[in-house]
């Protein structure tokens, strides 16, 4: 099979634990692009927190999927070609649910992470994204418009139970775990697979010609959608049997292995 699109999750997949792209991964991605393969970054990250990595990979003629599928950016034209947001009412209801479930909640407005509380888990998101923290006295008063997504944050074992309950309470929303302490909530029907499908149709690429590589629950839809779904070895344990292939971990250049085995051969 000749693959034409390589979709890469970022944190804990493409990036090492210290949030860098290894030289091995960079080299293999460059070779894939030289062979005409579209390399797409698909992340839960906000768009601004992905841009430097796309530049590092010289993805000037490609696309990025950010906010877990809620936004697609055409890098050549430097413009958003798809965006779907949670309504203000949905965000307010999620805030109420976070109070009831005793979790922290954040959203993204005006290029900042907005929350009513401080938390070690919010600090992790601030560190990963490099965005400023707008800590407000009244979350609902501060959210006067739509926003692309929210994250509920708490200790992992507890948040896993919250995930199950939230899916039952709000089945009209897209709910998935991106890290053990990040429970991502997006509009109904929005996930990485849905946005990959939009891009593939735009580019005339068949589902069978797509490779997707990830490690976590928010990657599952694209892993199952792609012609070849690949986990890196540090995949969330309960998801391990849901992909076609498992490669080396994010710290051991798993993405480079994917290119060597499935694009160069």
Secondary structure, DSSP 8 states (H G I E B T S, - for coil): ----EEEE-IIIIIB-TTS-B-HHHHHHHHHHHHTT-EEEEE-SS-GGGTHHHHHHTT-TTSEEEEGGGTEEEETTTTEEEEE--B-HHHHHHHHHHHHHHT-EEEEEETTEEEESS--HHHHHHHHHH--EEEE-S-HHHH--S-BS-EEEE--HHHHHHHHHHHHHHTTTSEEEEEETTEEEEE-TT-SHHHHHHHHHHHHT--GGGEEEEE-SGGGHHHHHHSSEEEEETT--GGGGGGSSEEE--GGGTHHHHHIIIIII-
